[in-house]
Amino acid sequence: MKNALVIIFLFCFCTSFSFAQNIDDMVNFIKNNPQKSSIVINENGIETLNYRGNQIMPLASAAKTIVAIEFANQVASKKINQTTKIAVKEINRYYIPFTDGGAHPAWLKSLKKTANDSVTLLEIAKGMIRFSSNANTEYLQDLLGMDKINANLKELKIKNHSPYYYFTASALMTCLKPDNIEQGIWVSKLKNLSDAEYRKLCALNHQKLKTDSNFIKQFNFKNFPVEIQKIWSDRLVSSTTKEYAELMNKINSESYFKPAVQQVLQQIMEWPMGYASNKKNFLHLGQKGGSTAFVLTDAFYLTDLKGNKISSAFFFNDLSQSEQLLINKNFGEFESSIITNSKFREHLVKELIKTEM
C-alpha cells in the first residue's frame, strides 16, 4: 500500500490497443462505483465525455499543476529568475522520509545531486511535476506565496476548488500526536477541526519546518497509521475532473496563457516529451497525476502530429486496498487507450453515458 503522494507516470505509448479484459475491468469499476470515480474528456475543444465531472474529489499531487502555473507567471513577470540556484539543503528541510514514495530522492538522483549541491529554480519546479517531490512543492509554495498561488483559481475561472495550503506540513501535522492523548481522541480531534483551523495548523507547522531543523525529527511513521492517513487524504486540496480537464485544455491551446508563461509551463509539464517514442507521436504531451493510499488522480493533455488535441482528467477516491491494486494494475493501459485509441474513447462514452441514463 502506498502511504503518501506518489506520481502516476505517463511514459511511452504505442499507437493502438485492443479492448483487453483488464480495460473492461476498469470501465466496470467506474460504472459500478460512481461515488468513487469521475472522468472528463475533451477532444479538439469539445467535451465528449463528462461522467460525474462536477464531483469534488481530492487531487493529491495533481494539485501541483496550479503551483507550476504560478511559477511560470512569476518567471515571465521577472519576479523570480528560473536560473537562480538554491542549495539542496534548503529544500531538504521540507523532506520527510517515507512520505513521498521515494520521489524526492529519485529527483536528486536523476540530477546526480547531493545535499551539498545546488539546483536551479526551474529544476525544482520540474522535480515537483515529473517526480512529484513534496519537498519541492513546499519550498515553491513558500517562495511564490500561498496568496499568489490561490489567486490563480480566480484568474483561471476555476470555481470548484478548495484553497491551497502547505503540502508537507499537513502530513507532519496529522502524525504528531501528543504523548498524553490516546489515538482515538487524536483522531476525533483531527476530524473535528474546521478547514480553516486545519490550514492554520499546517501553516504553523510549515514555519517550524522552515526555522527549526529538529522539528522534522519528531516524525515517526508509526504515528501515521491508515486511520490518520485517511483523514490527511480526505483533507487534501480538492477539485473536479471538469475543472482539471479544462485546465489541461487551456495549457494545450497555446493561446490562453501569454507566450512567456506558456514557454515556461511547457518546459515543466511536458516532461513525457523527453522520450523518443513520444516525440514520434506527439507535438505536445503534458501530465500530472498523484495518489495516496485511497486516491488516484491524473490529468493530461496532448496534441498529435496532425494537430488533434485531447485533454482529460480522471479521479478515483475512497479506494479500498483491493480496489487500489486493481486500478494501479490497469491504470497505464487505461490512460494509454484514452490517448491513442479513438474506438476505445467511443466505447467508454457509450458505456458511461448508458450508466447515467
N, C-alpha and C positions, 0 to 999 in steps of 0.2 A: 504493500500500500504506500502511495506517495503521502508524505507528511507535510508538504509545503508546495509553494508555487513552482512549477517547472514549465519549460517551454514545450509546446507541441510543434515539433519540427516539420517544416514543409520542405522536402528535399527535391528530388528529381522525379519527373513524371514521364511515362511513356504516353503514346498518343491514343491508345484505345484500351477499353476494358469491357469484359463481358459481365453480365449480371451474375455474379457469384453468390453462393448461398450466404456467405458471411455479410455481403452487402444487404441482402434481403433481411438478415437478422437485425441490421442497423435500422432499416426502414420500419420493420415491425416494432422495434423498440420505441421509435419515435411515435408511431401510431398508437401504441398501447400505453404510452406514458406521456400524455400531453402536458401534465403539470411539471414534468422534468425536462422537457425538450422544447426547443424553439429554433426555427431556421428561416432565413430570408435570402432570396437570390435575386439579384438584378442582372439583366442581360442587355447590354447596349442601352442603358438608361431606363429600361422598362422593368418594373418589378414583376417577375414571372412566378415567384413563389413567396407567400407570406403565411407561414404556419406558426401561429401564436407569436407573431413578431413584436407585439406590444407587451409581452410578458417580462416583467422586471426580474432579472437574474444576476447573480454575482458574476463579475467579469474576470476575476482572477487577473492574470498578467496581461490580458488583452487591454486592460485599463491603461497600460503604459503607453499606448498609442497617443493619447492626449498629451502626455508629458513630452513625447517626441515632437509633437506639433509645436508646443510652446518653445522647445529647444530650437527648432528651425526658425520660429518667429524672432527669437532674440538674437540668433546668429545673423539673420537677414537685416535686422534693425541695428546691428553692430553694438548691441548691449553686452554681448559676450563674443569672444573670439574662439572659434572651434579648434584652433591650433594651440590654444593655451594648454600648458602642461600642468598636470595635477599629480602630486605624489600618491602612489598607490596606498600608502599608509593612511592618507586622508579618507580614502574610500573604504578601506578595510575596517575603519572604526564602526561602520554600519553592517559589517558582515557577521551574521550569526551562523556558525557551523550547523549543518544538518537541516537547515530550514529552506533550502532553495534547490534541492535535488542536485547539488553539485554545480549549479550554474555559474556562480562567481569564480570558483577555482578553474572551471573549464574555460571561461573567458580569459583569465590571466594566462593560462597555459597556451591558448591559441595565439596570444601576443608574445609569448616567451618572456613574460614579465614576472618579477617577484615583488615582495613588499618594499624592497629598496629602490625600485624603479619608479618612473613616472609615465603617465599616459595622457593623451590629448583629450579634450572635452568631447570631440567627435567620436573617439574610440570608446569613451564612457557611454555615450548615447547609443552607439552601435551595440555595445555589450548588453545594454538594457533591453534592446529589442531582440537581437539574434539569440543571445544566451539567456536572456531574461534574468539578469542579475538584480536581485532585490537591493543589494548594497548600492549599486549604481543608481537605481531608481531613487533611493532615499537621498543620496548625495545630490542628484539633479533636482529633486523636489525642493531641497534646501537652497540650492544655488539659484534656481529660476524663480522661486517664490510660489507658495501654495495659492495665494490670491490670484496670481497671474495664470497659473495652470487652470484654476476653476473658472476664470473669466472666459476661457476658450469655449466652455459649454454654451454660454450665451452667444458668443461670437459665431460659433458654428451652428447655431439654432438647434442645439440638442436639448430637447425638453425633458425627456425621460432619462435622468442620470442623477445619481446621488453625488454629493460633494467628495472631493479628493481629501485624503488625509495621509499621514506618513505610513508607508508600506511596512518596513521592517519593524518599526516601533510597535505596531499593532500585534505582531506575533510575540514580541518580547513582553508586552504589557499583559496579554492574556495568560501567559505561563508563570508570571511572577506571583504566585500565591503566597501570602504571608504564612509563616510557620504556625501561627496561632489560630488560623482559620481552617476548618475542615473543608475537604474537597467539595462536598455538596453545597455548603454555604457559599464558597467561592464561585461555583458555577451559577448559583442563583443570583449572586451579586452582579456577575458579568451580564447575565441575561436581562437583568432589570435596569441596567444603565441605559439612559436615553442616548440617541445617536449623537447629540451634541456633547454629552458627558464623555462618551466613548472617544470621540475625536479629540476632545480636550486632553484626556489622559494620554492618548497616543502622542500628541504634541509635546507634552511634558516629558515623556519617555524619549522622544526624539532629541530633546535638548540634553538629557542625561547621556545619551549615546554620543552626542557631539562633544560634550565637555568633560565627561568622566570615563576614562579608559577602563576603569574597573567595573563599571555598571554592567557591561555586556557579559562579564564573567558570572553574573548571577543566573544566567540562563542555564537551565537544566532540562534536557529533553524529556526526562521522566515526569516533569511537571507540565508537559504538553500532550496529555493523553487525547484519545479520539474525541471524547466529550468536549474538551476545551477547543480542539481543532475545529469542531463543528460550529461552535459559537464564533470563532475567528473567521471561518469561511463564510458564514451567513452574513457577517458584518462587512465583508469586502465591498469595495466600490461596485455599484450595480448599474445596469442599463438594460437595453433591449437589443435583439438582433436587428430590428428595423433601423435603429439609430446607427449601429455599427456597420451594417451593410451600406447604409447611405454615406457614412464617414469614409469607408473604403472607396465608394464611388466618387466622392469629392476628390480624394487623392488621385484616383485613376483618371479623372477627367483632364488633368494637367492644365485646367483653366480656372479652377476655383481659387487656388492659392496664388499669391504673387510669385513670379518666376524664381526670385531669390529664395523664397521659402520652399517652393516645390523642389528645387535642386538639392537642398539640404535634406529635406524629408525623404526623397527617393534614395539618397545615399544610406539612410538609416533603415528604411522599411524594406528596401528591395534586396536584402541580403541573399534570398534564394537565387538571384541572377548571377551569383558567383559560381554557380555550377554550369558546366559546359552544356549539358543536355537541356537545361532550361533556356539558355541563350539560343539554342537551335529552334525552340518552340514558342518563345515569348519575347515581346518587346519590353514588357514590364511584368513583374511578378513580386508582389509585396504581401507580407503576412505578419500577424501577431496573434498568438494564442496563449493559453495558460491553463493551469489546473491546480486543484487541491485534492485531498482525499475524497472529496464529494462533488467536485466541479470539473468540467472540461469545457473550454471555450475556444473558438477560433474565428478569426476574421481575416479575409484576404481579398486581394484584387488582382486582376491580370488583364493584359492586352496581348492578344496573339499576333502572329505575323501578318494577318490580314486586317488587323485593326479592330477586331471584335473584342468587346470588353465585358468582363464579368466581375461582379463584386458580391461577396456573400459573407454571412455570419451565421454560425450555428453554435448554440449553447446547450449544455446539459447541467443539471443541478440536482442536489439531494440524492446522489447515486449511492447505492449500496456497494459493498466491496465486489460482489459478483457482477453488478452492472458496470462498475468502473472497469473491470477486467474485460468484459465484452466490448465496450466501446473503445478502450485502448487498443485492443487487438485489431479492430476493424477501422479505426479512425482514419489511418493514412489512405487506405483504399477507397473509403467513402469520399474523402475530400478529393482524391485524385480523379474519381469518377465524375464528381461535380465539375471539376476543372476541364476535363478532357473529353467527356462523353455527352453529347447533346441528347442522345436517346435516353441515357440514364437520368438526365435532368427532367426530361419529359415524363419518364416513369415515376420519378419522385413527386413531381407536381400532381400527377394523376392520383397517386396513392394517398397523398396527404390531403389534397382537396376533398377527396372522397370521404376521408375520415371526419372532416369538419362539417360535412353536409348533414 
